[in-house]
Amino acid sequence: MWNYTDKVKEHFFNPKNAGVLDGANAVGEVGSITCGDALKLMLNVNPTTEVIEDARFQTFGCGSAIASSSALTEMIIGKTVDEALKLTNRDIAEYLGGLPPEKMHCSVMGAEALRAAISAYKGEAWDDDHEEGELVCKCFGVDAAMVERAVTVNGLTTLEEVTHYTKAGGSCQTCHEKIEDVLEAVLARTGALKPAAKPAAGMVGLDAIKPLQANGTVSAPAAKLTNVQRMQAIMMAIEELRLQIRQDGGDVELVDIDGKDIYVRLSGACSGCSQSSGTMMGLQMKLVEKLGEFVRVKPASLLPAGM
């Protein structure tokens, strides 16, 4: 169960400025319903003063997506387009009192929709059309420019963080290497990015996923596993999931382990199933939890030749 603030709940149960804005002269659309999240942001900008006089949104997604969109409209009404452009996804999250790390992508979606709408108003190209930035994650339509912005604004340093903030790499996982390339390029260009300001406990930052003790302090990290312990933990996690998969007529087997890459083969009803990517992600999450480190679960078909 996600830990939501009262302000998130308020904007979810009583969203502000939801619906169609007739006569909007700035519209930005991001995401896709087929990917699970989509947002259409409509603005009425005064052409003389360039003040955003009204804003409406239509969104398809979870409660955090609705709350983030609602909060965004409240934040930008009354601002000039240039003032609005200075807002980041962190501003949206902080306005809401924080978001769980796994839901930060909702605030990023809001910031991206705002950039798209203002670009449309100014008649400028927006890099989400993938002309400026290479499409990195096809599953969620995330390009390199969006990853770069998320990394820079939020001080991200790992692939797991990028997935939380953009959803990139959260499905088939074949784009993980591209995401890591973009991440490494940004870190190399900027030097070691300073971590973002420490958020409230349990909110916004990825420190929220560290285990908390009863007194609210963060538990000490688990001792590093030996290679044998690590392999046993991987096999145990797969066997636990295997029992569930077999009940549905499928099966999963461990094929190989190459560092952080764990290759498995799905068979039976799971072979070619439309939900196979979800099965792979579920296994990956279980392994991350058991191992205390980020690993990638990949289909055996992606195993490099000769291994």
C-alpha positions in Angstrom: 0.0 0.0 0.0 1.5 3.3 -1.1 1.9 6.0 1.6 0.0 9.1 0.2 -0.1 12.5 1.8 -3.4 14.2 2.6 -2.8 16.6 -0.2 -2.5 13.8 -2.7 -5.7 12.3 -1.5 -7.4 15.7 -1.7 -6.4 16.2 -5.3 -7.3 12.7 -6.2 -10.8 12.6 -4.6 -11.6 16.2 -5.5 -9.5 17.1 -8.6 -9.2 20.7 -9.6 -9.7 21.9 -13.2 -10.5 18.5 -14.6 -12.3 18.3 -18.0 -12.1 19.9 -21.5 -11.1 23.6 -21.9 -13.0 25.1 -24.8 -10.9 27.6 -26.8 -7.6 26.4 -25.5 -4.7 27.9 -27.4 -2.0 25.6 -25.9 -2.4 21.8 -25.7 0.2 19.3 -24.6 -0.3 15.5 -24.7 2.0 12.9 -23.3 1.9 9.2 -22.6 -0.4 6.6 -24.1 -3.5 4.8 -22.9 -1.9 1.6 -24.1 1.0 2.2 -21.8 -1.2 2.8 -18.8 -0.8 6.6 -18.3 -1.8 9.5 -20.6 -2.3 13.2 -19.9 -3.8 16.0 -22.0 -3.1 19.5 -20.7 -5.0 22.4 -22.1 -4.1 26.0 -21.5 -5.7 29.4 -22.2 -2.8 31.8 -22.6 -3.4 35.6 -22.9 -1.6 36.4 -26.1 -0.8 40.0 -24.9 0.5 39.2 -21.4 1.3 35.5 -21.9 -0.3 34.8 -18.6 -1.9 31.4 -18.2 -5.5 32.4 -17.4 -7.0 29.0 -17.3 -5.9 25.3 -17.4 -7.7 22.0 -17.7 -6.6 18.4 -17.9 -7.8 15.0 -18.9 -5.8 12.1 -17.6 -5.9 8.3 -17.8 -3.9 6.7 -15.0 -3.7 6.1 -11.3 -4.6 8.3 -8.4 -1.1 9.9 -8.4 -1.5 10.8 -12.0 -4.8 12.5 -11.3 -3.4 14.3 -8.3 -0.3 15.4 -10.1 -2.3 16.8 -13.0 -4.7 18.6 -10.7 -1.9 20.1 -8.7 -0.1 21.2 -11.9 -3.1 23.2 -13.1 -3.4 24.9 -9.7 0.3 25.8 -9.8 0.4 27.4 -13.2 -2.8 29.4 -13.4 -1.8 33.1 -13.0 1.8 32.5 -14.1 3.3 33.6 -17.4 4.4 30.8 -19.8 8.1 31.6 -19.0 7.4 31.4 -15.2 5.5 28.1 -15.7 8.4 26.6 -17.7 10.6 26.9 -14.6 8.5 24.4 -12.8 9.9 20.9 -12.5 8.4 17.6 -11.5 10.0 18.0 -8.1 8.0 21.1 -7.6 4.8 19.2 -8.4 5.7 16.4 -6.0 6.7 18.9 -3.2 3.4 20.8 -3.8 1.6 17.6 -3.0 3.7 17.0 0.1 5.6 14.2 -1.6 5.0 11.1 -3.7 6.1 7.5 -3.2 9.2 6.9 -5.3 7.4 4.4 -7.5 4.9 7.1 -8.4 7.3 9.9 -9.2 6.8 9.3 -12.9 3.3 10.9 -12.6 4.9 14.2 -11.6 7.3 13.8 -14.5 4.4 13.3 -16.9 2.9 16.5 -15.7 6.1 18.5 -16.3 6.4 17.0 -19.7 2.8 17.8 -20.7 3.5 21.4 -19.6 6.6 21.7 -21.7 4.7 20.2 -24.7 1.8 22.7 -24.3 4.0 25.7 -24.0 6.1 24.6 -27.0 2.9 24.2 -29.0 1.8 27.7 -27.9 5.1 29.2 -29.0 5.1 27.2 -32.2 8.3 25.4 -31.3 9.3 21.8 -31.8 9.1 19.7 -28.7 11.7 17.0 -28.3 9.1 14.4 -27.3 8.4 14.0 -31.1 11.8 12.1 -30.9 13.4 14.3 -33.5 15.9 15.7 -31.0 16.0 12.7 -28.7 16.4 9.1 -29.6 13.5 6.9 -28.6 14.9 4.8 -25.7 11.9 2.9 -24.3 9.4 1.9 -27.0 7.0 0.3 -24.4 6.4 3.7 -22.7 7.4 6.1 -25.5 10.3 7.6 -23.5 13.1 9.3 -25.4 16.7 10.2 -24.4 15.8 13.8 -23.7 13.1 12.9 -21.2 15.6 10.6 -19.4 18.2 13.3 -19.4 15.8 15.8 -17.8 14.6 13.4 -15.2 18.2 12.5 -14.3 19.3 16.2 -14.1 16.3 17.6 -12.2 16.1 14.8 -9.7 19.8 13.8 -9.3 19.2 10.2 -10.4 22.1 7.9 -10.5 20.7 4.4 -11.2 18.6 2.6 -13.7 16.1 1.7 -11.0 15.6 5.4 -10.2 15.1 6.3 -13.9 12.4 3.6 -14.1 10.6 5.0 -11.1 10.7 8.5 -12.5 9.9 7.8 -16.1 8.7 4.2 -16.3 11.4 3.6 -19.0 12.6 0.0 -18.7 9.7 -1.1 -16.6 8.2 -3.5 -19.1 10.2 -5.7 -21.5 13.5 -4.4 -20.2 15.3 -4.7 -23.5 16.1 -0.9 -23.3 18.0 -1.1 -20.1 21.4 -0.8 -21.8 20.2 2.3 -23.7 18.9 3.9 -20.5 22.2 3.2 -18.8 24.1 4.7 -21.7 22.1 7.9 -21.4 22.5 7.9 -17.6 26.3 7.5 -17.8 26.5 10.2 -20.5 24.7 12.7 -18.3 26.8 11.8 -15.2 30.0 12.1 -17.2 28.9 15.4 -18.7 27.9 17.0 -15.4 30.4 15.2 -13.1 29.1 13.4 -10.1 25.6 14.8 -9.7 24.9 15.9 -6.2 21.9 14.1 -4.6 18.7 16.0 -4.5 17.6 17.6 -1.3 16.6 15.0 1.3 12.8 14.6 1.2 10.5 13.9 4.0 10.7 10.3 5.3 8.9 7.9 3.1 8.2 10.3 0.3 9.6 11.6 -3.0 13.2 10.2 -2.8 14.3 6.7 -3.4 15.5 6.4 0.2 11.8 5.7 0.9 12.3 2.1 -0.3 14.9 1.4 2.4 13.5 -0.6 5.2 12.4 1.4 8.2 12.7 0.3 11.8 9.9 0.8 14.3 11.5 4.0 15.6 11.5 5.5 12.1 15.3 5.1 11.5 16.6 3.4 8.4 17.7 -0.2 8.9 21.3 -1.0 8.3 21.9 -2.6 4.8 22.0 -6.3 4.7 25.4 -8.0 4.6 26.7 -8.7 1.1 25.9 -12.2 -0.1 28.5 -14.6 -1.1 28.3 -15.9 -4.7 26.9 -19.2 -3.4 24.3 -17.4 -1.2 23.4 -15.2 -4.1 22.8 -18.1 -6.5 20.7 -19.9 -3.8 18.6 -16.7 -3.3 18.0 -16.4 -7.0 17.0 -20.1 -7.4 14.7 -19.8 -4.3 13.0 -16.7 -5.7 12.4 -18.4 -9.0 11.0 -21.5 -7.4 8.6 -19.5 -5.3 7.2 -17.8 -8.4 7.3 -21.0 -10.3 4.6 -22.5 -8.0 2.2 -19.7 -8.9 3.0 -19.8 -12.6 2.5 -23.6 -12.8 -1.0 -23.1 -11.4 -1.7 -21.0 -14.6 -0.3 -23.7 -16.9 3.1 -22.1 -17.4 6.6 -22.6 -16.2 9.8 -20.7 -15.7 13.4 -21.9 -15.4 16.7 -20.3 -14.7 19.1 -20.5 -17.7 22.1 -18.4 -16.8 23.4 -15.7 -14.5 25.8 -13.0 -15.8 26.5 -10.5 -13.1 23.4 -8.4 -12.8 21.7 -10.0 -15.8 19.6 -13.1 -14.9 18.3 -15.1 -17.9 15.2 -17.2 -17.6 13.0 -19.2 -20.0 9.2 -19.0 -19.9 7.4 -22.0 -21.2 3.9 -23.6 -21.4 1.1 -21.0 -21.2 3.6 -18.3 -20.4 5.4 -18.7 -23.7 4.3 -15.9 -25.9 1.7 -14.8 -23.4 0.7 -11.1 -23.6 1.4 -10.9 -19.8 4.9 -12.4 -20.0 6.6 -9.1 -19.6 4.6 -8.6 -16.4 5.7 -12.0 -15.2 9.4 -11.1 -15.9 9.0 -7.8 -14.0 7.4 -9.6 -11.0 10.3 -12.0 -10.9 12.7 -9.1 -11.1 11.1 -7.3 -8.2 11.2 -10.4 -6.1 14.9 -10.9 -6.9 15.7 -7.2 -6.1 14.0 -7.7 -2.7 15.8 -10.9 -1.9 19.2 -9.9 -3.1 19.2 -6.3 -1.9 20.6 -5.2 -5.2 19.3 -4.1 -8.6 19.3 -6.9 -11.1 17.8 -7.4 -14.6 15.7 -10.4 -15.5 15.9 -11.1 -19.2 14.5 -13.7 -21.5 16.9 -16.5 -22.5 16.5 -15.5 -26.1 18.6 -12.4 -25.4 21.5 -14.5 -24.0 24.7 -13.4 -25.8 26.0 -16.0 -28.2 28.6 -18.3 -26.8 27.3 -18.1 -23.2 
